[in-house]
Amino acid sequence: MKICDICGKTTDRFESGLAELPRSEVCGDCFHDMLRRFAAAEKQLAEMKHKLRLEAITAWQTERKPVG
C-alpha cells in the first residue's frame, strides 16, 4: 500500500500525477477530481473567449462605422 501525495489515502494503484505538478503519485479519486476540475476550467475558458470575441467584434464594428 502506498499513500496518495494529495489526500493521504492509502491505495494499491496510483495514477502518474499531473504534468503541471512536480513528480507526484495520486490516487484515482484525486486524479479524476482534478480532471473534472480541468474540464470545468476549459469550459469556462471557452465561454470567456467567446464573450471576449463578441466584445471585440462589437468594438471593431463601432470604430469602423463611417462618420456622419
N, C-alpha and C positions, 0 to 999 in steps of 0.2 A: 504494500500500500504506500502511496505517495500523497503528499499534501499539495493542494492547489495553491499556486503563488498569489491568487487574488482573494479567495474566500476562506482558505484554510481547511476546506473539506477534504477528507481523505477519499481516494478513489483508486481504482485499478488502472484506469485508462485516462490518459491525458491528451489534450489537443496541443498542437505546436505553439500556441500563443498567437500574438498579433505582431505583424511586421513593424507597426509603429512603436512598439514597446521593446525595451531591452529583452534579450532572450528570457522567455518565461514558459512555464508549463501550467496550463489551466485546465480545470475540469470541464466536462461537456456542458454543464449548466452555465458556467461563466462564459464560455466560448459562444454558445448560442445566444445568450443575453446580449453580448457585445455585437454580434451580427445583427440582431434585431435593432439595436440602437443605431448601428451604421446605416441600416436600411431606412430608418426614420429620418436620420440626418440627410441622407441622399434625397429623400422625398422633399424635405424642407428646402434643401438647396435648389432643387429643380423648380419649386414654386417661387422661391425668391428670384431666381434667374428669369423666369417668365415675367414676373412683375417688373423687374428692372428693365427688361427688353421693351415692355409696353410703355413704360415711362420714357425711355429713350426715343421710341418712335413718336410719341406724342410731342416731346420737346423738339425733335427734329422737324416734324410737320409744322409746328408753330413757328419755329425760327426760319423756315424756308418759304413760308407764305409770302406772296408778293405784298409789298407795302402799297397801301392806298387802294 
